[in-house]
């Protein structure tokens, strides 16, 4: 199954009475040619460690997990095949039910094997955030291509050709030669004037093209646009776009004029990835500025959980190394700790949540919020606030 917008919502409801096994693997093109890839070894080591941990606490559950994994041998082999589709693949399996769901996308995951009552979604959420839609504008002297990129795959939206009209070409040669005015056919070739005229028309075409690209960016929700082509035309287009409604322009010193969308997608991923941490710094700065000036921002577990419970979170941020324990109520509210009036809530039950960050993710997804796991360096300012923050709707 290719990653679809509704997939995370579907996986939130993936539960099982004996828990869900979540397998994540990552492949690169080079690994497809490796006769001894490391992924199967890593996954099988993690499976062995999981079985050992479960056997110490619940032998019956450990036996059930082992039976389910044995029954999945064919599906695990397909998951681990480096030549199959998708650099990042995940498999979710209900231990009791045998229900399965799978994901394949062109952004690699780190190898993980997790057993919990629900599907473990944090790696998938991170991939969706890093793989959010972006645009690719390929420019050449003869035309342009505009592509839409999402979670590692690109499709061509439009292409355009730069052409001079007959009228613009008609006066490349003009008039008789001043040295022999009586002899026709010895016209002066105004090459420099002609080339200036070509550049002027190309710039006019580029201005019109950029207006269309900016409109398409808004339509598709792009916050990044990669511009490829010669240095001169890239620079001109970049200056035209400027700071257009938060659209970050990234120049690529590449000639993709005749490349396939798949080849362009493979080349553009490291370019997009190179600005991801910069964006995380900007998000953290923005949320702290808002929260500390009493605007639409929240810092710390208590305030963020209150906002999640009220459906006010527009964008959830958390340190991607964060591991938390908290509580979920029978009314589906989240609480970092049980104190004060909460302990007096009549008719409300509270259950400890060892994967509390995952419950926060689920609550954010359910209310339509964006989610960004933040890397160590940009997350540093959040350390004083439990490693958690949010941009709010109000």
N, C-alpha and C positions, 0 to 999 in steps of 0.2 A: 504494500500500500504506500503510495506517495503521500508525503505530508500535506494535509489539507487544513484549512483554517479551523474546521470543527473538530479536528482530531484530539487536541488536548481536552476539549470539553467532553468528548466521548470517553477518554481515558480516566477522567476524574471519577466517573461512576463505575470504573472497573474495580470491583471488590470480589473477595472470595472468602468463604468461611475458614479456609486454611491458609489464606494469604495469597499474594501475587508475587511471582518471580519476574524480575525486570532484568533483562540482559541488554547491555550496550556494547557495541564494538565500533572501531574506526579503522578504515583502510585508506591508503594512498595509492595512486597509480603505480608507484615503484614497488609496493608490496605485492601487487598482483603478479609480478614477475619473480618474486622471491620463492625459491623452492622450499624454504622452511620458514614460513611466516610465524611471527611471535604471538599473534592474537589467540589462536587456539590454546596455546600453552597458558597464557595469562588467564583466559576465561576458565579453563579447567582447574587451574590453581585456586581461583576465587570460588568456584563451585565446591571444591574440596574443603576449603576453609569454612564456607557457609554450612555445609553438612556437619562439620565438626562442632561449630558453635551451637547449632540447633540440637545436636545430640546431647550436649551438656545440659540443656534446659528442658527439652521436650522430645523424648525419643520417638514417640508416636508421630509427631509432626516431622521430625527428621526423616523417618521412614517414608512418610507420604511424599515429602519433597524429593527424596531419592527416586521413588517410583515414577513420579511425574517427569523428572529430568531424564530418566532412562527411556520413557515413552516418547520423548521429544528428540531423540537422537538425530533423525533426519532433518528436522527443522533447525536444530543447532548447527548441523553441518552446513546448511544453506546460509545461515546467519554468518558463519565464519569463513565462507568462501570469498577470497579476495577478488575473484573475477566476476562476482555477481553485481547487480546494479546497486549503486549507492555507496559513497565513501563512509557514511554514517548509517548504521542500522541498529534497530532495537526490536526486541521481542518481549512481549508481556504474556504471562501464562498463569492462569488460575490453577492453584495446586489441587483443589478438590474438584472443580468443574471441568478442568481441561480447556477452558475457553482461552483463545489466543488472539492477539492483535500484534501487528508488526508495522514498522516504519522504515522507509529507506529514503535517504536524502543525500545531497552531495556536500554535506559538511560533516567531517568525521567526529565521532564521539570518543571519549576516553573509555577504555574497557572497564565495565562495572557489572557486578552481579549483586542484586539487592533482593531480599525477601521482606515484604511488609504486607499489611492488610490491604493496601491499595497499590496501584501502579506507581512506581517511583518516577516522577516527572521532571526533576530539576535539570538533568542534562538536556532534555528535549526543550524545556523552556529557554535555556541558554542558547540553544541552536536557533530557535525561532527568533530570539532577540537579535542575535548576530546576523541571522539570515533575513532580516526584515527587508522589504522591497527597496530596490535601488534602480537607478537608470544608468544606461551605458550609451553614450553618444560617440559614434565613430565618424570622424571627419576625414575627408580627403580633398584633393583639388577637384575631383569630379563629382562629389556628392556626399551623402551622409546616410548613416543607419542609426536607428534608435531602438535599443533593446530594453526589455524589462527583466530584471534579475530578482530571484527570490529563492531563499534557502538553497543556493548553490546551482540553480538552473536558470537559463536565460532563454527568452523567446524574442524574436524580432517583431517589433510593433509597426514600424514604418521605415521606408527608405525614400530618399529624394536625390535627384540628379541636378547638378549645377550645369546649365547650358547657356551659352550666349545666343541671342537672337540673330537672325540674318542681318538686321539693321546694324547691330553692334559689330558684326564681322565684316560688313560691307566696305568700311573705309580703312581697312588695314593698310592699303596702299592709296595714296592720294596725290593727284596733280602731276604734271610733267616735271622733270628735273630742272631746277633753276640753271644748271650748267648748259642744258640743251633744250630750251623751252619749245623749240620748233619740232622736236622729235617726241612723238607720243610713245608710251610704253616704257619710259624710263622713270617711273614714279619713285618717289622717296619712300622708303619703308620706315614709317614712324613706329619702330618697334617699342621704344620706351613709352611713348604715349599710349600705344595699344595695350601694353602690359599694365599700365596704370589704370586704364579704363576697365580691364579685366578684373583687377584687384578691387576696384570700386564696386563693380557689379557683384563680385563674390562677397564682399562685406555687406552689401545690401541684402543679398540672399541669406547670409548668416544671421543678420539681425532679425529677419522674418522667421528663420528656423528657430532661433533661440526663444522667441516669443511662444512658438508652438511647443517647444520642449518644456518650458517653464509651466505652461498650462497642463501638459501631460503629467509632469511631476506632481502637481497638486491633485490631479485626478486619481493617480495611482498611489498617492501617499509616500512618495520618495522623500527621504531626507538626505540622500547622497546621490551625486551624479558623477560618474567617471567619464572624462572626456579624453579620447584617444585621437592621435593624428600627428601631423607635423607640429613642431614647437610653435611656429608663428600662428597657425590657425587655432591651435589649442588655447594659446594665450589670449587671442582676440575673443574667442567664444567665452572663455572664463571671465574676462573683464566685462563682457556684455551681461552675463548672468549675475555677477556681483553677489551681494548678500540677499538673494531672492527668497524671502520667507523661510529662512532656516535651511535652505538647500545648500549642503556642503559640496563644493566642486573639487574633485580630485583629478589631477592630470596624470595620464598614463603615457609614458614615452614608448608607445607601441603602434604598430601598423596592423590593425585588425580589419582592413578594408575587405579582404577576401576570406577572412576566417569564418568558420561555422559558429553558430550560437554556442554549441557545446565547447568548442575550443576557447572562445572568448570567455565563457563562464569560468573555465578552469584557470585562465590567466588573471581574471579580475578578482577572484576571491582573496588572494593575499593583499591586493591593493585595498580592498574594502576593509579587510581585517586590520590593516596598518593604522586606521584612524579610529578603531573601536574604543581603545582605552582613552583617547582624547575626548571622545563623546561621553564616556563614563565620568571623567573629571568634570565636564561641563554640567552633567546631570546632578552630580553631588553638590557642586557649587550652587546650582539653581535651587535645589531643595533646601539647602541650609540657609540661603539668603531669604527664601520665602518663610521658612519656619521661624527663624530668629527675628524676623520683622513682623510676626503675627499675621502673615498672609497665608495663602493656600498651600501650606506645607506641614509635615509632621515628622518629628524626630523621636526615636526611641520606641521600644516595644509597646508600652502602654498606649501611647497616642496613636501609633500606627494600627494596633489591633482595634482600638475604638473606631478609627476611621474605616477599617475594613468591615467591621460589624455593621456600620451605618451605610455602606456602599459609597463612601465618599472618595475612595482612592482612585486616582487617574493613572498613576504610575508608581509601582512598588519597586524599591531599591533595597538590596541587601548584600552584605559581604558574601561572596560566593564560597567562602570557607566556613560559613556560619553553621553551627549545629546547636539546636535549642530544644529544650523540653518545655511544654506548656500544657494548657488545658482547653478542651472543647466541651461546650455545654450541650445538653439535650435540645437546646433551642438553636443549635448550630452557630454559636458565637465563640470567639477565640479569646483566651485570657492568658497572659504570661504567668500569672500566679493567682492563687486564691486567697484574698484578704478582704477585710472589712465587710461591706454589705453583701458581697458575692457569696460569702459563706452562709448568709442568712436567707438566700433566695429560696423561697418555698416552692417545692415541686420541680426544681431544676436540678438535674444531675450533671456532674462534671467528670470527664474522663481524661486521664493523663495522656498526652500525645508526645511520644519520644521523637517523632519527626515533625516538630512544630513548624519549621520553615515550610515543609511541604503542605501543611494545612493552610498556611498563609497564602501560598501560591494558588491553591485551589480556590480560596475565597476571592483572590484577586481576579482569577480567570472567570469565575462565576459572575462577577460584577463588571466584566468588560474592561478591566484595567490592563495596561501594559506592564511588563515585568522585566527588570534588568538585574541579573546577578553581577555584582561589581567586583572587579579584580582587586588584588591586595593594595596596590599603590593608590588608586583613586578612592578606595574604600577607607583609607586611613582616617579621614576626618569623622567618619561614622563610628569609630571605635568608642568614642565617649557617649554614644547614644545606642548602645546594644548592637551596633552594626546594621541598623534598620532605619529606613526613612521612606517617605512617600510624598509625591506631588498629589495634591487634592483637587477634587472638582469644585469644591466650595469650602 
